[in-house]
Amino acid sequence: MEPARANAVLRPKESGHYAAKIHASAEAPQGTRAKRWMIDPLPASELDHFIQAFSACHWGALRTPVFRAWQ
């Protein structure tokens, strides 16, 4: 993972859905803190919508979001 970026890691599931892990850094008075979310299941029919919404999200000082696949 790249700490200066928002990352979404997508894993296909046997059911045909996906699992998505999302990691993003957030500025806090005590310093940078990582925030993590999990979406499981992410229906395959919603994958394009998820990618568009994730890419359009304002991540503060973070650079362009990154997508990865895990197995």
Secondary structure, DSSP 8 states (H G I E B T S, - for coil): --TTEEEEEEEE-TTS-EEEEEEEEEEETTEEEEEEEEEEEE-GGGHHHHHHHHHHS--TT-EEEEEEE--
